[in-house]
């Protein structure tokens, strides 16, 4: 192997074509049997596996946790809870439909509006309610 490296060096010094030098380098680096060395497939696919795991833990898992939290929030709604809708409507839950998919909000003493339960963003914080 050392002799091949010396030959390559001497070839560069004597003015050979650069493509011939590259060919000599490739032949010097090739194993004696002519077959390329076998690489463990796990090592080959490790970057893809790591990227997949990073995507799961950085994107999918937080999204699943947030969806689970939202489902619990919507399931725990009860009468007289102050809530905010996704459109920004603030009201108090006055009633639920029989199937539980709709909510009637009392906006003021005489106004009641029906919303889908999924359109409730969350409970209203008393700290953020400045006009009561």
Secondary structure, 3 states (H helix, E strand, C coil): CHHHHHHHHHHHHCCCCHHHHHHHHHHHHCCCCCCCCCCCHHHHHHHHHHHHHHHHHHHHHHHHHHHHHHHHHHHCCCCCCEEEECCCCEEEEEEECCCCCEEEEECCCCCEEEEEHHHEEEECCCCCCCCC
